[in-house]
Amino acid sequence: MIQLKRSVKQKIVSILLLFIIASTGGGCDFDSLLFASMQKLKVYSNEELVTSISFKDLTKTNEKADEKIANAGTYKQLLSILYSMNIFPNEEHKTFWNIIDKGEILTESSNSNESFNNTNHSETNTQVSGVDEADIIKNDGYYIYYLRDGMLSIINTSKELPDIVSKTMISDNYKSFYDMYISDDILVVCGGKYVDFNNRSDDSKSYSDYSDIVETNYANPLNFFTVYAVYDISNRKNPILKRTIEIEGSEVSSRLIGDNLYFVTNKEIPYISDFSVNDYKILPMYKDTADSTEIKVIQPANILYFPDSIDAQYMLVGTFDITKNDVVVPQAYLGSGSNIYMNTHSLYISREKNQPRYVQESSSSEAVAFSLTTEIYRFAIDGMDIKFVGIAEVDGYLINQYSMDEYNGILRVASGNYSYGNGIITIDINTMKPIASISGLAVDERIYSVRFMGDVGYMVTYRNVDPLFVFDLSDPSKPLKTGELEIPGFSQYLHPVGDKYLVGFGRNTEERFYLDEAGKKVSTGSTKDLGFKISLFDVSNLYNPKEVFVKAYLEGSYSPASYNPQSIMVDVKNNLFAFPIFIDDYRYENRRYGTVVMISPSSEFITLTDVDVITNNIHDARFCYTNGKLYFLTDSVIAVYSYPECSFINQVSY
């Protein structure tokens, strides 16, 4: 991380104090004071940032790898940290609670303790083999489990036509569930609920070490909890709820490795406008019915924080064995997460932040600006043990989980920066220190998709055309951009097929032009969307990638495959991809809602079938295959096809 010079830091503090004095009626000539303080200190506008600040080497933005995390300590010390995050409006709160300076807080370090489907039935399309991701459909080779609008349907596939053995409404007026996991006779649904603490009757004080904290009956009116409901489905006709786990905050994401479910949630800390603070406002909570039906509060002594964190949020990280009743106790950190990447031994959580950047404008002028950076936390995973390892920091932002990948002890990160260009960074996972980077790619374009496979990385950026970049990452100390291909449109999701092919799911576009006075075509700088497309890239030669085939669908067509990889059924053995898609061929009054395509030996996409089963929600439709049949599930119909021939057999309404 690039640090500000001490003199610049002091000037920033001085200016902020001037703002405070002015806003509280300090009785001084604020304009003249501000002018005097700003003569050598300039705050850049967004436009000036683009033109005045050069793009820094991505490997030089991290000085956090050796940073320790600390316990928040007492309730009073936690309030001091939260005060520094500006959740209290003014200095009166500091006086009222006698809040100490953040520098006095204890700082002891905390010592607390490629997805390919080649089975006889389809599985969820995931980023990492052996690390399952939640979805609305699961398939164990005998039964299909389909979750839609809070209704869990279990479907027997051993018969000629699908047999719905049970339908269980698991959502209610308080909880809603949106995806799930399956492991043998255990099914876990994932969802959320709001909790209203307005009528709470418990008015006891929580911590004797800070008696000025007053419990009230008007805590934060609505607290959101992520909910995991564990069902015993040994009798598929009668799923039985065994256990419910509630973790405060909205879910960032979750993963299932074996029988261990890992989760990350974010809890926002509300802005405190009055002088009443209680557990339900500022402390994270959880509940596990394996232990008690009561909500428990994570005490400040058990809350960890990163010393320079400015997020008024908690990030809760934890795991539980879905087959056992061991009580869940999540780890709480002052901070937040936005994307996660996970393999069998590491969990990475990224979060964006505005980073102050020092710029030497001239020999006598200094400048301060803010630019977007991303912190990446690494946690080592060993079964039920989750241990914080370190932090890396890179310029720019990450578009999603596919922007991160670990291979042979190296974390590879694709970082986007519209103003200064995009790049790839390699990071040592043991020290979380950067090794090398490639930067400045495709300035004024944003990243749309990323995929890492072994020693190779792929990145798609876009503005008016789609550059596909190929990277040789075999030497982490010398990453190379080896190939670049420009084509119309862009890919929003990339899926590798062996070492030769890369399939892109995205949009087909054409650049808009106008004729100038001389009759010459001039670009307007904009494009027209022509509909959904899939592209087949030959990437066998890293230095010469080629788009060997493109299947462009009608204008107005769209598919969740563009933004949700779980909606794509992948069968690498047969080179098949099946996904929901809405196609309205108004010329023939023909609408289609799903398609199955195959990569032919001649490197083309061959459509095996188009599905005309009507659905009101294309985003919740799914394909899966098992027992020699292909199933297309919608909100009201299950269509059945032979597999892999994809000939229509029949359909069942439910």
Secondary structure as UniProt FT lines:
FT   HELIX           6..23
FT   TURN            24..25
FT   HELIX           30..37
FT   STRAND          41..43
FT   HELIX           46..52
FT   HELIX           58..60
FT   TURN            65..66
FT   STRAND          70..71
FT   HELIX           75..84
FT   TURN            85..86
FT   HELIX           91..96
FT   TURN            97..98
FT   HELIX           102..104
FT   TURN            129..130
FT   STRAND          137..139
FT   STRAND          143..148
FT   TURN            149..150
FT   STRAND          151..156
FT   STRAND          163..169
FT   STRAND          175..183
FT   TURN            184..185
FT   STRAND          186..195
FT   TURN            198..199
FT   TURN            208..209
FT   TURN            211..212
FT   STRAND          223..232
FT   TURN            236..237
FT   STRAND          240..248
FT   STRAND          250..257
FT   TURN            258..259
FT   STRAND          260..268
FT   HELIX           279..282
FT   STRAND          285..288
FT   TURN            289..291
FT   STRAND          296..297
FT   HELIX           300..302
FT   STRAND          303..305
FT   TURN            307..308
FT   STRAND          313..321
FT   TURN            322..323
FT   STRAND          331..334
FT   STRAND          339..342
FT   STRAND          346..362
FT   TURN            363..364
FT   STRAND          365..382
FT   TURN            383..384
FT   STRAND          385..395
FT   HELIX           401..403
FT   STRAND          404..407
FT   TURN            408..409
FT   STRAND          410..416
FT   TURN            418..420
FT   STRAND          422..428
FT   TURN            429..432
FT   STRAND          433..441
FT   TURN            443..444
FT   STRAND          446..453
FT   TURN            454..455
FT   STRAND          456..462
FT   STRAND          466..472
FT   TURN            476..477
FT   STRAND          480..487
FT   STRAND          490..497
FT   TURN            498..500
FT   STRAND          501..515
FT   TURN            517..518
FT   STRAND          521..538
FT   TURN            542..543
FT   STRAND          546..552
FT   TURN            555..556
FT   HELIX           560..562
FT   HELIX           565..567
FT   STRAND          569..571
FT   TURN            572..575
FT   STRAND          576..585
FT   TURN            586..589
FT   STRAND          590..599
FT   TURN            601..602
FT   STRAND          605..611
FT   HELIX           618..620
FT   STRAND          622..626
FT   TURN            627..628
FT   STRAND          629..633
FT   STRAND          637..642
FT   TURN            643..645
FT   STRAND          648..653
//
